[in-house]
Amino acid sequence: MLRTQISLTDAQMARLRAESLRCGVSIAQLIRDAVDHVLPAAEWEARKARAIAAIGCVRDEADDVAERHDEYLANLSAGR
């Protein structure tokens, strides 16, 4: 497991502590469960695969990818 540091409001921490006590699990476990709920692994892997597949799909001569990346990805998704 990797360690990370996050900043929470007092209210968020109070809710986490209360839920931790109610469920008998650590705050870290609650946060891991929340991440898995918001970003399911299968969905995340599919999104990552689409992003990797998109690399190189933009024409080589395009020098504006940094500015127009959303447009290029939308066109790619639309099959253009």
C-alpha positions in Angstrom: 0.0 0.0 0.0 1.0 3.6 -0.7 0.8 6.3 1.9 -0.6 9.7 1.1 -1.6 12.8 2.9 -4.9 14.6 2.3 -6.5 17.7 3.8 -10.0 17.5 5.1 -12.4 20.0 6.7 -13.3 19.6 10.3 -16.8 18.5 9.3 -15.4 15.8 6.9 -13.1 14.4 9.6 -15.9 14.4 12.2 -18.1 12.4 9.7 -15.2 10.0 9.0 -14.5 9.4 12.7 -18.2 8.8 13.5 -18.5 6.4 10.6 -15.3 4.6 11.6 -16.6 4.1 15.1 -20.0 3.0 13.8 -18.6 0.5 11.4 -15.6 -0.6 13.4 -13.2 0.1 10.5 -10.3 2.5 10.1 -10.6 5.9 8.6 -8.1 4.7 6.0 -10.4 1.8 5.0 -13.4 4.2 4.7 -11.4 6.4 2.4 -10.3 3.4 0.3 -13.9 2.2 0.1 -15.0 5.7 -1.0 -12.4 5.8 -3.8 -13.5 2.4 -5.0 -17.1 3.5 -4.9 -16.4 6.7 -6.9 -13.9 5.2 -9.3 -14.7 1.5 -9.7 -11.6 -0.4 -10.9 -13.2 -1.8 -14.1 -14.4 1.7 -15.1 -11.0 3.2 -14.3 -9.2 0.5 -16.3 -11.5 1.1 -19.3 -10.9 4.8 -19.1 -7.2 4.3 -18.9 -7.2 1.9 -21.9 -9.1 4.5 -24.0 -6.7 7.2 -23.1 -3.7 5.0 -23.9 -5.3 4.0 -27.2 -5.8 7.6 -28.1 -2.1 8.3 -27.8 -0.8 8.7 -31.4 -4.3 8.9 -32.9 -4.0 12.6 -33.5 -2.3 13.5 -36.8 1.5 13.8 -36.4 1.6 17.3 -37.8 -0.8 18.7 -35.1 1.1 21.2 -33.0 -1.9 22.4 -31.0 -2.8 19.2 -29.1 -2.1 20.9 -25.7 -4.7 23.5 -26.5 -7.3 21.4 -28.5 -7.0 18.0 -26.7 -10.6 17.9 -25.7 -11.7 18.5 -29.4 -9.3 15.8 -30.6 -10.6 13.3 -28.1 -14.2 14.1 -28.8 -13.6 13.6 -32.5 -11.8 10.3 -31.7 -14.8 9.2 -29.6 -17.1 10.1 -32.5 -15.1 8.0 -34.9 -13.8 11.0 -36.9 
